[in-house]
Amino acid sequence: MIYLVPTDTCYWIACAIDDIKNYEKIYKIKKRSFEKPLAIMILDFAWLKNNTTLNEKQIEFLKDYDKPFTVLTNSSPVSLWLNYEDENWVWFHNRGVYKKIAFRVANNETQKKLIKSVWPIFLTSANTSWDKEIYKIDELEEVFSYYLDKKIIEILPWSVGNKNTSDIFEFVGDSVEVNYLRKSYDL
C-alpha cells in the first residue's frame, strides 16, 4: 500500500521500507528521477541511536532542534537492506544513489501508528516533481484521485504542520556542527 502521510511540514507519499513494488510506483506517480533517493521515516530517536552512526551529542542536538528536519547519515542496517541481492529477490535498482541516508523522525501519532504496523517507511513530498507541496486533504484528493479510486493509495488523516520546509543537513564528523543542504524559511 502507498500512503499519503501528514508531517510537520506538508503531506508526504510513503510506503513500507520492504515494499519494493510500491517504492517504484512512488517514483512513477511523482515523475521523480530514480537518481534522487527517498527519505526514510523512523519511529524515534532510539532507532537513530541504535541503527546509525550518529553519536549521543548529535542525537541530543536533534532532540532539541526546534524546526522540522531531515538528517543525512550512515546506517549499516539500512545499507545492508538496500544492497541485499539474491537471485530470487527483487532488489532496489537505484540503490547506488543512497550514499548517505536521509532520516526523518516520526512526530505525530498517525506516523507512529503506521511505522509500528509496517516498519520504517520510505517517503517524499506528496506532489508531482517540481509542483508545490500539498497541505490540504482536498488537494490530495484532486491530485491523487485516480490512485485513491483504485485503492492504490490511502490518505492517513491528521492535520499537517506549519507549511515550512524542513531543514536538511548532515553533521560534520563527530561534532554537532551541521552542513546544511537546505535551510528552511518561515512563511
Secondary structure, DSSP 8 states (H G I E B T S, - for coil): -EEEEE-SSSEEEEEETT-HHHHHHHHHHHT--TTS--EEEES-HHHHHHHSS--HHHHHHHHH--S-EEEEE--HHHHHHHH---TTS---TTGGG-SSEEEEE--SHHHHHHHHHH-SEEEEESS-TTS----SHHHHHHHTHHHHHTTSEEE-------S---EEEEESTTSS-EEEEE-----
